[in-house]
């Protein structure tokens, strides 16, 4: 199982902060295509991605027990 965390507007759109999916062996891009399209999350493509608390490119292959975090862009002043 892979734990997927959402922050800020993504969390609000989903209505929860975390989901758990069978995504070991998939890349982050495949995770987005297979599981996250159904949720219609705003700006998911602009979000930074971290795997196990380190930023990672979408080509990273996920392992059993990984935690993936989607962190949307932040603006402010």
matplotlib code that plots the C-alpha trace (Angstrom):
import matplotlib.pyplot as plt

x = [0.0, 1.1, -0.2, -1.1, -1.3, -2.9, -2.4, -4.2, -6.7, -6.2, -7.2, -10.2, -11.3, -10.9, -12.5, -9.8, -6.1, -5.0, -5.9, -4.2, -4.0, -2.4, 0.3, 3.6, 5.4, 3.7, 5.4, 4.0, 2.7, 0.9, -0.5, -2.0, -3.5, -4.8, -6.1, -6.3, -8.1, -11.4, -11.2, -10.9, -8.4, -7.7, -4.1, -2.8, -0.5, 1.1, 1.6, 5.1, 5.5, 7.4, 8.1, 9.0, 9.5, 11.9, 10.9, 10.7, 10.1, 7.0, 9.2, 10.0, 8.7, 6.8, 7.6, 5.4, 4.9, 5.9, 4.2, 3.5, 2.6, 1.0, 1.8, 0.0, 1.7, 1.3, 0.8, 0.7, 2.3]
y = [0.0, 3.6, 6.5, 9.6, 12.9, 16.1, 19.7, 23.0, 23.3, 19.7, 18.5, 20.8, 19.5, 15.9, 16.3, 14.4, 14.6, 11.1, 8.1, 4.7, 2.9, -0.2, 1.7, -0.1, -0.4, 2.6, 5.9, 9.1, 10.0, 6.6, 7.1, 10.4, 8.9, 5.7, 6.9, 10.7, 11.5, 10.3, 12.9, 15.9, 17.7, 21.3, 22.1, 18.6, 19.0, 22.1, 20.5, 19.7, 16.0, 14.5, 10.8, 9.9, 13.6, 14.3, 16.1, 13.8, 13.8, 12.2, 9.4, 7.9, 4.4, 3.9, 1.1, -0.6, 1.6, 4.9, 8.1, 10.5, 14.1, 16.5, 20.1, 22.7, 26.1, 28.7, 32.4, 35.2, 38.4]
z = [0.0, -0.7, 1.4, -0.4, 1.4, 0.2, 1.4, 1.1, -1.8, -2.8, 0.7, 0.7, -2.8, -1.7, 1.7, 3.4, 4.0, 3.1, 1.0, 0.8, -2.6, -4.2, -6.2, -5.4, -8.7, -10.4, -11.1, -9.6, -13.0, -13.2, -9.7, -10.9, -14.0, -12.4, -9.1, -8.9, -12.1, -10.6, -7.9, -10.3, -8.1, -9.0, -9.9, -9.2, -12.2, -10.7, -7.3, -6.0, -5.1, -2.3, -1.6, 2.0, 2.8, -0.2, -3.3, -6.3, -10.0, -11.4, -12.9, -9.5, -9.1, -5.8, -3.3, -0.8, 2.3, 0.6, 1.5, -1.4, -0.7, -3.2, -2.2, -4.4, -5.2, -2.6, -3.1, -0.6, 0.4]

ax = plt.figure().add_subplot(projection="3d")
ax.plot(x, y, z, "-o")
ax.set_aspect("equal")
plt.show()
